[in-house]
Amino acid sequence: MTRRPCAFRQQDVTRAVRGAKKAGIDLARIEIAQDGKIVLVAENGGTTEEPNDLDRELEEFEARHGKN
């Protein structure tokens, strides 16, 4: 029986946690599905997923040009 390659990397989890902390979200736990989907569960019971590419681009743009 062969093992499948890992669907996520440590840096993916680290990036998601850093983003949540930067957004002011206190995490209760992190869930990782077999397909590699990372779900961050906030202490207050809400959930948030790892930011997508568009969120990252917006964050980089705002860092360079400031928020309006």
C-alpha positions as CSV (number, residue, x, y, z in Angstrom):
1,M,0.0,0.0,0.0
2,T,1.6,3.3,-1.1
3,R,1.1,6.6,0.6
4,R,-0.4,9.5,-1.2
5,P,1.6,12.7,-1.3
6,C,0.6,15.2,1.3
7,A,-2.1,17.6,0.1
8,F,-0.8,20.5,2.2
9,R,2.6,21.9,3.4
10,Q,3.6,23.3,6.8
11,Q,4.0,26.7,5.2
12,D,0.4,26.6,4.1
13,V,-0.7,26.1,7.7
14,T,1.7,28.7,9.0
15,R,0.5,31.3,6.4
16,A,-3.1,30.7,7.3
17,V,-2.5,31.0,11.1
18,R,-0.4,34.2,10.6
19,G,-3.2,35.7,8.5
20,A,-5.8,34.9,11.1
21,K,-3.7,36.4,13.9
22,K,-3.0,39.5,11.8
23,A,-6.7,39.9,11.3
24,G,-7.2,39.7,15.1
25,I,-8.9,36.3,15.1
26,D,-8.1,34.1,18.1
27,L,-8.0,30.4,17.0
28,A,-9.5,27.5,18.9
29,R,-8.2,24.8,16.5
30,I,-7.1,24.1,13.0
31,E,-8.8,21.4,10.8
32,I,-7.1,19.9,7.8
33,A,-9.2,17.7,5.4
34,Q,-7.7,14.9,3.4
35,D,-7.9,17.0,0.2
36,G,-5.7,19.6,1.9
37,K,-8.4,22.1,2.7
38,I,-7.4,24.2,5.8
39,V,-10.2,25.4,8.1
40,L,-9.4,27.7,11.0
41,V,-11.9,27.6,13.8
42,A,-12.1,30.8,15.9
43,E,-12.5,30.7,19.7
44,N,-16.0,32.3,19.4
45,G,-17.2,29.5,17.2
46,G,-17.0,31.2,13.8
47,T,-14.9,29.7,11.0
48,T,-12.7,31.2,8.4
49,E,-10.8,29.6,5.6
50,E,-7.4,30.4,4.3
51,P,-7.5,33.6,2.2
52,N,-7.6,33.0,-1.5
53,D,-5.4,34.6,-4.1
54,L,-7.6,37.6,-4.5
55,D,-7.5,38.3,-0.8
56,R,-3.7,38.1,-0.9
57,E,-3.4,40.4,-3.9
58,L,-5.7,43.0,-2.2
59,E,-3.6,42.8,1.0
60,E,-0.4,43.4,-1.0
61,F,-2.0,46.2,-3.0
62,E,-3.2,48.0,0.2
63,A,0.2,47.5,1.8
64,R,1.9,49.3,-1.2
65,H,-0.7,52.0,-1.8
66,G,-2.5,52.4,1.5
67,K,-6.2,51.8,2.3
68,N,-8.7,54.3,0.9
